[in-house]
Amino acid sequence: VQLQASGRGLVQAGGSLRLSCAASRNIFAINIMGWYRQAPGKQRGMVAIMSLGGTTNYADSVKGRSTISRDNDKNTVDLQMSSLKSEDTAVYYCVARKLHPYSEYWGQGTQVTVSS
């Protein structure tokens, strides 16, 4: 599965953005779709993930101001974020995870910069 992420790169603090990730093939068999991010000098960490059944999990830092959604017909997973802060600045990666057998796919990453 190839993943292509897109979305606005530079956003003002307090603003919002929507990241979109398109998969190269259908995601009906993909158990987990989601987003991770990596800020400079930090490890990559989960932002939000969504299971095939619709269960979501958000990092505490984005909970309440982020919404993840997946469209299995369009093979996309989107991340809507609002009330952006400078600490949201990072490279955002789309991930697709199949559990049985286990396989994991990553998108190329898209830079998000929040200016204060």
Jmol script that loads the backbone (N, CA, C; Angstrom):
load data "model"
ATOM      1  N   VAL A   1       0.849  -1.190   0.000  1.00  0.00           N
ATOM      2  CA  VAL A   1       0.000   0.000   0.000  1.00  0.00           C
ATOM      3  C   VAL A   1       0.884   1.239   0.000  1.00  0.00           C
ATOM      4  N   GLN A   2       0.646   2.107  -0.922  1.00  0.00           N
ATOM      5  CA  GLN A   2       1.344   3.390  -0.920  1.00  0.00           C
ATOM      6  C   GLN A   2       0.399   4.455  -0.379  1.00  0.00           C
ATOM      7  N   LEU A   3       0.967   5.328   0.448  1.00  0.00           N
ATOM      8  CA  LEU A   3       0.169   6.362   1.091  1.00  0.00           C
ATOM      9  C   LEU A   3       0.680   7.726   0.677  1.00  0.00           C
ATOM     10  N   GLN A   4      -0.220   8.572   0.264  1.00  0.00           N
ATOM     11  CA  GLN A   4       0.133   9.915  -0.168  1.00  0.00           C
ATOM     12  C   GLN A   4      -0.600  10.923   0.701  1.00  0.00           C
ATOM     13  N   ALA A   5       0.184  11.677   1.466  1.00  0.00           N
ATOM     14  CA  ALA A   5      -0.409  12.678   2.358  1.00  0.00           C
ATOM     15  C   ALA A   5      -0.419  14.045   1.698  1.00  0.00           C
ATOM     16  N   SER A   6      -1.403  14.822   2.042  1.00  0.00           N
ATOM     17  CA  SER A   6      -1.491  16.190   1.545  1.00  0.00           C
ATOM     18  C   SER A   6      -2.170  17.054   2.599  1.00  0.00           C
ATOM     19  N   GLY A   7      -1.915  18.345   2.521  1.00  0.00           N
ATOM     20  CA  GLY A   7      -2.512  19.263   3.477  1.00  0.00           C
ATOM     21  C   GLY A   7      -1.702  20.533   3.572  1.00  0.00           C
ATOM     22  N   ARG A   8      -2.302  21.526   4.215  1.00  0.00           N
ATOM     23  CA  ARG A   8      -1.662  22.841   4.287  1.00  0.00           C
ATOM     24  C   ARG A   8      -0.407  22.792   5.134  1.00  0.00           C
ATOM     25  N   GLY A   9       0.663  23.447   4.686  1.00  0.00           N
ATOM     26  CA  GLY A   9       1.943  23.373   5.356  1.00  0.00           C
ATOM     27  C   GLY A   9       2.145  24.417   6.432  1.00  0.00           C
ATOM     28  N   LEU A  10       1.734  25.654   6.214  1.00  0.00           N
ATOM     29  CA  LEU A  10       1.969  26.751   7.161  1.00  0.00           C
ATOM     30  C   LEU A  10       0.631  27.290   7.650  1.00  0.00           C
ATOM     31  N   VAL A  11       0.470  27.278   8.957  1.00  0.00           N
ATOM     32  CA  VAL A  11      -0.784  27.690   9.563  1.00  0.00           C
ATOM     33  C   VAL A  11      -0.484  28.610  10.742  1.00  0.00           C
ATOM     34  N   GLN A  12      -1.333  29.571  10.957  1.00  0.00           N
ATOM     35  CA  GLN A  12      -1.152  30.460  12.106  1.00  0.00           C
ATOM     36  C   GLN A  12      -1.671  29.794  13.373  1.00  0.00           C
ATOM     37  N   ALA A  13      -1.053  30.133  14.472  1.00  0.00           N
ATOM     38  CA  ALA A  13      -1.512  29.610  15.759  1.00  0.00           C
ATOM     39  C   ALA A  13      -2.972  29.986  15.967  1.00  0.00           C
ATOM     40  N   GLY A  14      -3.713  29.036  16.470  1.00  0.00           N
ATOM     41  CA  GLY A  14      -5.139  29.239  16.660  1.00  0.00           C
ATOM     42  C   GLY A  14      -5.972  28.835  15.471  1.00  0.00           C
ATOM     43  N   GLY A  15      -5.313  28.593  14.368  1.00  0.00           N
ATOM     44  CA  GLY A  15      -6.011  28.210  13.156  1.00  0.00           C
ATOM     45  C   GLY A  15      -6.292  26.724  13.091  1.00  0.00           C
ATOM     46  N   SER A  16      -6.712  26.288  11.936  1.00  0.00           N
ATOM     47  CA  SER A  16      -7.046  24.876  11.758  1.00  0.00           C
ATOM     48  C   SER A  16      -6.455  24.367  10.451  1.00  0.00           C
ATOM     49  N   LEU A  17      -6.377  23.073  10.356  1.00  0.00           N
ATOM     50  CA  LEU A  17      -5.909  22.458   9.117  1.00  0.00           C
ATOM     51  C   LEU A  17      -6.551  21.098   8.952  1.00  0.00           C
ATOM     52  N   ARG A  18      -6.487  20.626   7.736  1.00  0.00           N
ATOM     53  CA  ARG A  18      -6.979  19.287   7.432  1.00  0.00           C
ATOM     54  C   ARG A  18      -5.919  18.570   6.619  1.00  0.00           C
ATOM     55  N   LEU A  19      -5.482  17.468   7.126  1.00  0.00           N
ATOM     56  CA  LEU A  19      -4.548  16.612   6.405  1.00  0.00           C
ATOM     57  C   LEU A  19      -5.323  15.448   5.812  1.00  0.00           C
ATOM     58  N   SER A  20      -4.935  15.075   4.616  1.00  0.00           N
ATOM     59  CA  SER A  20      -5.597  13.963   3.961  1.00  0.00           C
ATOM     60  C   SER A  20      -4.560  12.960   3.485  1.00  0.00           C
ATOM     61  N   CYS A  21      -4.899  11.703   3.593  1.00  0.00           N
ATOM     62  CA  CYS A  21      -4.000  10.634   3.165  1.00  0.00           C
ATOM     63  C   CYS A  21      -4.775   9.703   2.245  1.00  0.00           C
ATOM     64  N   ALA A  22      -4.241   9.511   1.056  1.00  0.00           N
ATOM     65  CA  ALA A  22      -4.885   8.639   0.085  1.00  0.00           C
ATOM     66  C   ALA A  22      -4.070   7.368  -0.082  1.00  0.00           C
ATOM     67  N   ALA A  23      -4.728   6.234   0.008  1.00  0.00           N
ATOM     68  CA  ALA A  23      -4.065   4.942  -0.167  1.00  0.00           C
ATOM     69  C   ALA A  23      -4.173   4.502  -1.616  1.00  0.00           C
ATOM     70  N   SER A  24      -3.176   3.751  -2.047  1.00  0.00           N
ATOM     71  CA  SER A  24      -3.110   3.340  -3.447  1.00  0.00           C
ATOM     72  C   SER A  24      -4.066   2.205  -3.782  1.00  0.00           C
ATOM     73  N   ARG A  25      -4.579   1.549  -2.746  1.00  0.00           N
ATOM     74  CA  ARG A  25      -5.559   0.498  -2.982  1.00  0.00           C
ATOM     75  C   ARG A  25      -6.573   0.502  -1.850  1.00  0.00           C
ATOM     76  N   ASN A  26      -7.575  -0.351  -1.966  1.00  0.00           N
ATOM     77  CA  ASN A  26      -8.652  -0.303  -0.987  1.00  0.00           C
ATOM     78  C   ASN A  26      -8.158  -0.654   0.404  1.00  0.00           C
ATOM     79  N   ILE A  27      -8.749  -0.008   1.378  1.00  0.00           N
ATOM     80  CA  ILE A  27      -8.303  -0.137   2.764  1.00  0.00           C
ATOM     81  C   ILE A  27      -9.273  -0.964   3.602  1.00  0.00           C
ATOM     82  N   PHE A  28     -10.120  -1.741   2.943  1.00  0.00           N
ATOM     83  CA  PHE A  28     -11.067  -2.564   3.698  1.00  0.00           C
ATOM     84  C   PHE A  28     -10.347  -3.573   4.583  1.00  0.00           C
ATOM     85  N   ALA A  29      -9.171  -4.014   4.144  1.00  0.00           N
ATOM     86  CA  ALA A  29      -8.432  -5.014   4.918  1.00  0.00           C
ATOM     87  C   ALA A  29      -7.412  -4.376   5.865  1.00  0.00           C
ATOM     88  N   ILE A  30      -7.364  -3.059   5.891  1.00  0.00           N
ATOM     89  CA  ILE A  30      -6.405  -2.368   6.748  1.00  0.00           C
ATOM     90  C   ILE A  30      -7.060  -2.112   8.100  1.00  0.00           C
ATOM     91  N   ASN A  31      -6.519  -2.731   9.144  1.00  0.00           N
ATOM     92  CA  ASN A  31      -7.136  -2.653  10.453  1.00  0.00           C
ATOM     93  C   ASN A  31      -7.053  -1.258  11.058  1.00  0.00           C
ATOM     94  N   ILE A  32      -5.882  -0.655  10.931  1.00  0.00           N
ATOM     95  CA  ILE A  32      -5.652   0.637  11.565  1.00  0.00           C
ATOM     96  C   ILE A  32      -5.162   1.634  10.526  1.00  0.00           C
ATOM     97  N   MET A  33      -5.792   2.787  10.494  1.00  0.00           N
ATOM     98  CA  MET A  33      -5.297   3.913   9.697  1.00  0.00           C
ATOM     99  C   MET A  33      -5.081   5.065  10.665  1.00  0.00           C
ATOM    100  N   GLY A  34      -4.076   5.859  10.399  1.00  0.00           N
ATOM    101  CA  GLY A  34      -3.886   6.957  11.332  1.00  0.00           C
ATOM    102  C   GLY A  34      -2.772   7.901  10.970  1.00  0.00           C
ATOM    103  N   TRP A  35      -2.472   8.737  11.957  1.00  0.00           N
ATOM    104  CA  TRP A  35      -1.473   9.782  11.775  1.00  0.00           C
ATOM    105  C   TRP A  35      -0.513   9.790  12.956  1.00  0.00           C
ATOM    106  N   TYR A  36       0.753   9.934  12.620  1.00  0.00           N
ATOM    107  CA  TYR A  36       1.812  10.140  13.590  1.00  0.00           C
ATOM    108  C   TYR A  36       2.502  11.450  13.237  1.00  0.00           C
ATOM    109  N   ARG A  37       3.299  11.941  14.145  1.00  0.00           N
ATOM    110  CA  ARG A  37       4.068  13.138  13.846  1.00  0.00           C
ATOM    111  C   ARG A  37       5.418  13.090  14.544  1.00  0.00           C
ATOM    112  N   GLN A  38       6.358  13.826  13.960  1.00  0.00           N
ATOM    113  CA  GLN A  38       7.699  13.896  14.523  1.00  0.00           C
ATOM    114  C   GLN A  38       8.170  15.326  14.469  1.00  0.00           C
ATOM    115  N   ALA A  39       8.379  15.892  15.638  1.00  0.00           N
ATOM    116  CA  ALA A  39       8.911  17.245  15.736  1.00  0.00           C
ATOM    117  C   ALA A  39      10.434  17.177  15.762  1.00  0.00           C
ATOM    118  N   PRO A  40      11.103  18.254  15.432  1.00  0.00           N
ATOM    119  CA  PRO A  40      12.571  18.250  15.429  1.00  0.00           C
ATOM    120  C   PRO A  40      13.132  17.843  16.783  1.00  0.00           C
ATOM    121  N   GLY A  41      14.047  16.901  16.760  1.00  0.00           N
ATOM    122  CA  GLY A  41      14.689  16.455  17.988  1.00  0.00           C
ATOM    123  C   GLY A  41      13.837  15.546  18.847  1.00  0.00           C
ATOM    124  N   LYS A  42      12.675  15.140  18.364  1.00  0.00           N
ATOM    125  CA  LYS A  42      11.791  14.285  19.154  1.00  0.00           C
ATOM    126  C   LYS A  42      11.475  13.005  18.407  1.00  0.00           C
ATOM    127  N   GLN A  43      11.010  12.016  19.150  1.00  0.00           N
ATOM    128  CA  GLN A  43      10.627  10.764  18.523  1.00  0.00           C
ATOM    129  C   GLN A  43       9.264  10.902  17.865  1.00  0.00           C
ATOM    130  N   ARG A  44       9.068  10.033  16.895  1.00  0.00           N
ATOM    131  CA  ARG A  44       7.767  10.005  16.242  1.00  0.00           C
ATOM    132  C   ARG A  44       6.729   9.483  17.217  1.00  0.00           C
ATOM    133  N   GLY A  45       5.596  10.146  17.267  1.00  0.00           N
ATOM    134  CA  GLY A  45       4.555   9.736  18.188  1.00  0.00           C
ATOM    135  C   GLY A  45       3.185   9.762  17.536  1.00  0.00           C
ATOM    136  N   MET A  46       2.282   8.999  18.108  1.00  0.00           N
ATOM    137  CA  MET A  46       0.933   8.900  17.573  1.00  0.00           C
ATOM    138  C   MET A  46       0.180  10.202  17.769  1.00  0.00           C
ATOM    139  N   VAL A  47      -0.570  10.574  16.753  1.00  0.00           N
ATOM    140  CA  VAL A  47      -1.486  11.703  16.873  1.00  0.00           C
ATOM    141  C   VAL A  47      -2.906  11.171  17.014  1.00  0.00           C
ATOM    142  N   ALA A  48      -3.307  10.350  16.058  1.00  0.00           N
ATOM    143  CA  ALA A  48      -4.649   9.780  16.086  1.00  0.00           C
ATOM    144  C   ALA A  48      -4.678   8.553  15.201  1.00  0.00           C
ATOM    145  N   ILE A  49      -5.419   7.537  15.647  1.00  0.00           N
ATOM    146  CA  ILE A  49      -5.592   6.347  14.839  1.00  0.00           C
ATOM    147  C   ILE A  49      -7.065   5.938  14.872  1.00  0.00           C
ATOM    148  N   MET A  50      -7.434   5.184  13.852  1.00  0.00           N
ATOM    149  CA  MET A  50      -8.818   4.751  13.750  1.00  0.00           C
ATOM    150  C   MET A  50      -8.857   3.325  13.233  1.00  0.00           C
ATOM    151  N   SER A  51      -9.608   2.490  13.892  1.00  0.00           N
ATOM    152  CA  SER A  51      -9.712   1.102  13.480  1.00  0.00           C
ATOM    153  C   SER A  51     -10.736   0.944  12.369  1.00  0.00           C
ATOM    154  N   LEU A  52     -10.745  -0.233  11.800  1.00  0.00           N
ATOM    155  CA  LEU A  52     -11.716  -0.547  10.743  1.00  0.00           C
ATOM    156  C   LEU A  52     -13.142  -0.420  11.280  1.00  0.00           C
ATOM    157  N   GLY A  53     -13.307  -0.700  12.551  1.00  0.00           N
ATOM    158  CA  GLY A  53     -14.634  -0.623  13.153  1.00  0.00           C
ATOM    159  C   GLY A  53     -15.021   0.764  13.607  1.00  0.00           C
ATOM    160  N   GLY A  54     -14.100   1.708  13.475  1.00  0.00           N
ATOM    161  CA  GLY A  54     -14.422   3.086  13.831  1.00  0.00           C
ATOM    162  C   GLY A  54     -13.934   3.535  15.191  1.00  0.00           C
ATOM    163  N   THR A  55     -13.273   2.648  15.921  1.00  0.00           N
ATOM    164  CA  THR A  55     -12.731   3.050  17.219  1.00  0.00           C
ATOM    165  C   THR A  55     -11.550   3.996  17.012  1.00  0.00           C
ATOM    166  N   THR A  56     -11.532   5.071  17.766  1.00  0.00           N
ATOM    167  CA  THR A  56     -10.472   6.066  17.632  1.00  0.00           C
ATOM    168  C   THR A  56      -9.638   6.169  18.898  1.00  0.00           C
ATOM    169  N   ASN A  57      -8.436   6.631  18.705  1.00  0.00           N
ATOM    170  CA  ASN A  57      -7.539   6.878  19.826  1.00  0.00           C
ATOM    171  C   ASN A  57      -6.736   8.127  19.491  1.00  0.00           C
ATOM    172  N   TYR A  58      -6.697   9.058  20.425  1.00  0.00           N
ATOM    173  CA  TYR A  58      -6.009  10.326  20.204  1.00  0.00           C
ATOM    174  C   TYR A  58      -4.925  10.530  21.248  1.00  0.00           C
ATOM    175  N   ALA A  59      -3.863  11.174  20.833  1.00  0.00           N
ATOM    176  CA  ALA A  59      -2.865  11.590  21.802  1.00  0.00           C
ATOM    177  C   ALA A  59      -3.493  12.645  22.712  1.00  0.00           C
ATOM    178  N   ASP A  60      -3.084  12.644  23.957  1.00  0.00           N
ATOM    179  CA  ASP A  60      -3.642  13.607  24.902  1.00  0.00           C
ATOM    180  C   ASP A  60      -3.448  15.038  24.431  1.00  0.00           C
ATOM    181  N   SER A  61      -2.351  15.290  23.767  1.00  0.00           N
ATOM    182  CA  SER A  61      -2.012  16.651  23.345  1.00  0.00           C
ATOM    183  C   SER A  61      -2.947  17.205  22.279  1.00  0.00           C
ATOM    184  N   VAL A  62      -3.668  16.326  21.595  1.00  0.00           N
ATOM    185  CA  VAL A  62      -4.570  16.794  20.527  1.00  0.00           C
ATOM    186  C   VAL A  62      -6.026  16.465  20.813  1.00  0.00           C
ATOM    187  N   LYS A  63      -6.258  15.742  21.885  1.00  0.00           N
ATOM    188  CA  LYS A  63      -7.609  15.331  22.208  1.00  0.00           C
ATOM    189  C   LYS A  63      -8.501  16.554  22.417  1.00  0.00           C
ATOM    190  N   GLY A  64      -9.678  16.499  21.845  1.00  0.00           N
ATOM    191  CA  GLY A  64     -10.621  17.590  21.993  1.00  0.00           C
ATOM    192  C   GLY A  64     -10.518  18.650  20.913  1.00  0.00           C
ATOM    193  N   ARG A  65      -9.464  18.623  20.150  1.00  0.00           N
ATOM    194  CA  ARG A  65      -9.323  19.600  19.064  1.00  0.00           C
ATOM    195  C   ARG A  65      -8.919  18.921  17.758  1.00  0.00           C
ATOM    196  N   SER A  66      -9.035  17.605  17.736  1.00  0.00           N
ATOM    197  CA  SER A  66      -8.701  16.863  16.522  1.00  0.00           C
ATOM    198  C   SER A  66      -9.770  15.818  16.244  1.00  0.00           C
ATOM    199  N   THR A  67      -9.968  15.556  14.957  1.00  0.00           N
ATOM    200  CA  THR A  67     -10.903  14.514  14.548  1.00  0.00           C
ATOM    201  C   THR A  67     -10.297  13.734  13.402  1.00  0.00           C
ATOM    202  N   ILE A  68     -10.251  12.437  13.579  1.00  0.00           N
ATOM    203  CA  ILE A  68      -9.773  11.566  12.509  1.00  0.00           C
ATOM    204  C   ILE A  68     -10.978  10.900  11.863  1.00  0.00           C
ATOM    205  N   SER A  69     -10.898  10.741  10.565  1.00  0.00           N
ATOM    206  CA  SER A  69     -11.976  10.067   9.853  1.00  0.00           C
ATOM    207  C   SER A  69     -11.384   9.241   8.728  1.00  0.00           C
ATOM    208  N   ARG A  70     -12.032   8.156   8.418  1.00  0.00           N
ATOM    209  CA  ARG A  70     -11.579   7.339   7.293  1.00  0.00           C
ATOM    210  C   ARG A  70     -12.768   7.037   6.398  1.00  0.00           C
ATOM    211  N   ASP A  71     -12.492   6.983   5.127  1.00  0.00           N
ATOM    212  CA  ASP A  71     -13.514   6.675   4.137  1.00  0.00           C
ATOM    213  C   ASP A  71     -13.036   5.450   3.384  1.00  0.00           C
ATOM    214  N   ASN A  72     -13.623   4.313   3.697  1.00  0.00           N
ATOM    215  CA  ASN A  72     -13.178   3.057   3.087  1.00  0.00           C
ATOM    216  C   ASN A  72     -13.558   2.963   1.620  1.00  0.00           C
ATOM    217  N   ASP A  73     -14.500   3.759   1.180  1.00  0.00           N
ATOM    218  CA  ASP A  73     -14.865   3.762  -0.241  1.00  0.00           C
ATOM    219  C   ASP A  73     -13.870   4.581  -1.059  1.00  0.00           C
ATOM    220  N   LYS A  74     -13.402   5.670  -0.460  1.00  0.00           N
ATOM    221  CA  LYS A  74     -12.448   6.537  -1.154  1.00  0.00           C
ATOM    222  C   LYS A  74     -11.003   6.196  -0.814  1.00  0.00           C
ATOM    223  N   ASN A  75     -10.818   5.265   0.135  1.00  0.00           N
ATOM    224  CA  ASN A  75      -9.479   4.857   0.555  1.00  0.00           C
ATOM    225  C   ASN A  75      -8.675   6.017   1.120  1.00  0.00           C
ATOM    226  N   THR A  76      -9.314   6.787   1.952  1.00  0.00           N
ATOM    227  CA  THR A  76      -8.644   7.944   2.535  1.00  0.00           C
ATOM    228  C   THR A  76      -8.809   7.975   4.050  1.00  0.00           C
ATOM    229  N   VAL A  77      -7.864   8.620   4.689  1.00  0.00           N
ATOM    230  CA  VAL A  77      -7.986   8.911   6.113  1.00  0.00           C
ATOM    231  C   VAL A  77      -7.587  10.362   6.294  1.00  0.00           C
ATOM    232  N   ASP A  78      -8.411  11.115   6.981  1.00  0.00           N
ATOM    233  CA  ASP A  78      -8.193  12.536   7.163  1.00  0.00           C
ATOM    234  C   ASP A  78      -8.007  12.869   8.629  1.00  0.00           C
ATOM    235  N   LEU A  79      -7.288  13.965   8.842  1.00  0.00           N
ATOM    236  CA  LEU A  79      -7.103  14.466  10.206  1.00  0.00           C
ATOM    237  C   LEU A  79      -7.448  15.952  10.205  1.00  0.00           C
ATOM    238  N   GLN A  80      -8.440  16.300  10.978  1.00  0.00           N
ATOM    239  CA  GLN A  80      -8.834  17.691  11.133  1.00  0.00           C
ATOM    240  C   GLN A  80      -8.331  18.164  12.492  1.00  0.00           C
ATOM    241  N   MET A  81      -7.583  19.259  12.487  1.00  0.00           N
ATOM    242  CA  MET A  81      -7.047  19.798  13.735  1.00  0.00           C
ATOM    243  C   MET A  81      -7.409  21.276  13.847  1.00  0.00           C
ATOM    244  N   SER A  82      -7.752  21.696  15.033  1.00  0.00           N
ATOM    245  CA  SER A  82      -8.088  23.097  15.255  1.00  0.00           C
ATOM    246  C   SER A  82      -7.325  23.609  16.469  1.00  0.00           C
ATOM    247  N   SER A  83      -7.457  24.892  16.725  1.00  0.00           N
ATOM    248  CA  SER A  83      -6.754  25.547  17.843  1.00  0.00           C
ATOM    249  C   SER A  83      -5.279  25.176  17.833  1.00  0.00           C
ATOM    250  N   LEU A  84      -4.680  25.306  16.686  1.00  0.00           N
ATOM    251  CA  LEU A  84      -3.301  24.858  16.519  1.00  0.00           C
ATOM    252  C   LEU A  84      -2.350  25.672  17.382  1.00  0.00           C
ATOM    253  N   LYS A  85      -1.316  24.974  17.861  1.00  0.00           N
ATOM    254  CA  LYS A  85      -0.299  25.571  18.704  1.00  0.00           C
ATOM    255  C   LYS A  85       1.057  25.376  18.059  1.00  0.00           C
ATOM    256  N   SER A  86       2.026  26.147  18.515  1.00  0.00           N
ATOM    257  CA  SER A  86       3.359  26.012  17.936  1.00  0.00           C
ATOM    258  C   SER A  86       3.903  24.600  18.157  1.00  0.00           C
ATOM    259  N   GLU A  87       3.507  23.975  19.246  1.00  0.00           N
ATOM    260  CA  GLU A  87       3.989  22.615  19.502  1.00  0.00           C
ATOM    261  C   GLU A  87       3.375  21.563  18.582  1.00  0.00           C
ATOM    262  N   ASP A  88       2.438  21.956  17.755  1.00  0.00           N
ATOM    263  CA  ASP A  88       1.916  21.040  16.743  1.00  0.00           C
ATOM    264  C   ASP A  88       2.811  21.007  15.505  1.00  0.00           C
ATOM    265  N   THR A  89       3.791  21.877  15.467  1.00  0.00           N
ATOM    266  CA  THR A  89       4.729  21.890  14.354  1.00  0.00           C
ATOM    267  C   THR A  89       5.490  20.582  14.310  1.00  0.00           C
ATOM    268  N   ALA A  90       5.425  19.917  13.170  1.00  0.00           N
ATOM    269  CA  ALA A  90       6.053  18.603  13.024  1.00  0.00           C
ATOM    270  C   ALA A  90       5.865  18.120  11.596  1.00  0.00           C
ATOM    271  N   VAL A  91       6.547  17.042  11.298  1.00  0.00           N
ATOM    272  CA  VAL A  91       6.262  16.318  10.061  1.00  0.00           C
ATOM    273  C   VAL A  91       5.200  15.279  10.412  1.00  0.00           C
ATOM    274  N   TYR A  92       4.124  15.283   9.675  1.00  0.00           N
ATOM    275  CA  TYR A  92       3.002  14.383   9.933  1.00  0.00           C
ATOM    276  C   TYR A  92       3.050  13.225   8.933  1.00  0.00           C
ATOM    277  N   TYR A  93       2.917  12.030   9.474  1.00  0.00           N
ATOM    278  CA  TYR A  93       2.984  10.819   8.670  1.00  0.00           C
ATOM    279  C   TYR A  93       1.675  10.047   8.748  1.00  0.00           C
ATOM    280  N   CYS A  94       1.251   9.603   7.616  1.00  0.00           N
ATOM    281  CA  CYS A  94       0.096   8.724   7.544  1.00  0.00           C
ATOM    282  C   CYS A  94       0.578   7.275   7.697  1.00  0.00           C
ATOM    283  N   VAL A  95      -0.178   6.455   8.398  1.00  0.00           N
ATOM    284  CA  VAL A  95       0.209   5.067   8.600  1.00  0.00           C
ATOM    285  C   VAL A  95      -0.993   4.159   8.348  1.00  0.00           C
ATOM    286  N   ALA A  96      -0.682   2.996   7.792  1.00  0.00           N
ATOM    287  CA  ALA A  96      -1.693   1.959   7.592  1.00  0.00           C
ATOM    288  C   ALA A  96      -1.145   0.678   8.197  1.00  0.00           C
ATOM    289  N   ARG A  97      -1.933   0.020   8.994  1.00  0.00           N
ATOM    290  CA  ARG A  97      -1.451  -1.130   9.731  1.00  0.00           C
ATOM    291  C   ARG A  97      -2.429  -2.293   9.577  1.00  0.00           C
ATOM    292  N   LYS A  98      -1.895  -3.392   9.058  1.00  0.00           N
ATOM    293  CA  LYS A  98      -2.691  -4.607   8.954  1.00  0.00           C
ATOM    294  C   LYS A  98      -2.177  -5.575  10.006  1.00  0.00           C
ATOM    295  N   LEU A  99      -3.089  -6.177  10.751  1.00  0.00           N
ATOM    296  CA  LEU A  99      -2.668  -6.960  11.902  1.00  0.00           C
ATOM    297  C   LEU A  99      -2.374  -8.423  11.602  1.00  0.00           C
ATOM    298  N   HIS A 100      -3.125  -9.054  10.692  1.00  0.00           N
ATOM    299  CA  HIS A 100      -2.934 -10.472  10.456  1.00  0.00           C
ATOM    300  C   HIS A 100      -2.858 -10.778   8.969  1.00  0.00           C
ATOM    301  N   PRO A 101      -1.706 -11.109   8.397  1.00  0.00           N
ATOM    302  CA  PRO A 101      -0.398 -11.008   9.055  1.00  0.00           C
ATOM    303  C   PRO A 101       0.000  -9.550   9.211  1.00  0.00           C
ATOM    304  N   TYR A 102       0.905  -9.311  10.136  1.00  0.00           N
ATOM    305  CA  TYR A 102       1.241  -7.917  10.431  1.00  0.00           C
ATOM    306  C   TYR A 102       2.021  -7.294   9.299  1.00  0.00           C
ATOM    307  N   SER A 103       1.578  -6.098   8.899  1.00  0.00           N
ATOM    308  CA  SER A 103       2.325  -5.300   7.944  1.00  0.00           C
ATOM    309  C   SER A 103       1.990  -3.839   8.218  1.00  0.00           C
ATOM    310  N   GLU A 104       2.929  -2.993   7.922  1.00  0.00           N
ATOM    311  CA  GLU A 104       2.793  -1.575   8.244  1.00  0.00           C
ATOM    312  C   GLU A 104       3.321  -0.747   7.081  1.00  0.00           C
ATOM    313  N   TYR A 105       2.606   0.286   6.770  1.00  0.00           N
ATOM    314  CA  TYR A 105       2.972   1.135   5.649  1.00  0.00           C
ATOM    315  C   TYR A 105       2.952   2.596   6.109  1.00  0.00           C
ATOM    316  N   TRP A 106       3.923   3.358   5.631  1.00  0.00           N
ATOM    317  CA  TRP A 106       4.035   4.766   6.009  1.00  0.00           C
ATOM    318  C   TRP A 106       4.022   5.651   4.771  1.00  0.00           C
ATOM    319  N   GLY A 107       3.387   6.788   4.919  1.00  0.00           N
ATOM    320  CA  GLY A 107       3.452   7.796   3.885  1.00  0.00           C
ATOM    321  C   GLY A 107       4.761   8.560   3.977  1.00  0.00           C
ATOM    322  N   GLN A 108       4.978   9.457   3.052  1.00  0.00           N
ATOM    323  CA  GLN A 108       6.261  10.156   2.973  1.00  0.00           C
ATOM    324  C   GLN A 108       6.395  11.285   3.985  1.00  0.00           C
ATOM    325  N   GLY A 109       5.327  11.666   4.615  1.00  0.00           N
ATOM    326  CA  GLY A 109       5.377  12.753   5.587  1.00  0.00           C
ATOM    327  C   GLY A 109       5.077  14.089   4.944  1.00  0.00           C
ATOM    328  N   THR A 110       4.366  14.912   5.685  1.00  0.00           N
ATOM    329  CA  THR A 110       4.064  16.258   5.213  1.00  0.00           C
ATOM    330  C   THR A 110       4.347  17.243   6.352  1.00  0.00           C
ATOM    331  N   GLN A 111       5.068  18.295   6.035  1.00  0.00           N
ATOM    332  CA  GLN A 111       5.473  19.263   7.050  1.00  0.00           C
ATOM    333  C   GLN A 111       4.320  20.180   7.409  1.00  0.00           C
ATOM    334  N   VAL A 112       4.081  20.317   8.691  1.00  0.00           N
ATOM    335  CA  VAL A 112       3.115  21.288   9.199  1.00  0.00           C
ATOM    336  C   VAL A 112       3.856  22.244  10.124  1.00  0.00           C
ATOM    337  N   THR A 113       3.768  23.513   9.830  1.00  0.00           N
ATOM    338  CA  THR A 113       4.417  24.535  10.654  1.00  0.00           C
ATOM    339  C   THR A 113       3.357  25.500  11.169  1.00  0.00           C
ATOM    340  N   VAL A 114       3.324  25.639  12.474  1.00  0.00           N
ATOM    341  CA  VAL A 114       2.372  26.559  13.101  1.00  0.00           C
ATOM    342  C   VAL A 114       3.137  27.785  13.562  1.00  0.00           C
ATOM    343  N   SER A 115       2.793  28.918  12.999  1.00  0.00           N
ATOM    344  CA  SER A 115       3.496  30.155  13.332  1.00  0.00           C
ATOM    345  C   SER A 115       2.718  30.930  14.388  1.00  0.00           C
ATOM    346  N   SER A 116       3.475  31.503  15.315  1.00  0.00           N
ATOM    347  CA  SER A 116       2.815  32.256  16.397  1.00  0.00           C
ATOM    348  C   SER A 116       2.770  33.743  16.083  1.00  0.00           C
TER     349      SER A 116
END
end "model"
wireframe off; spacefill off
backbone 0.3
color backbone group
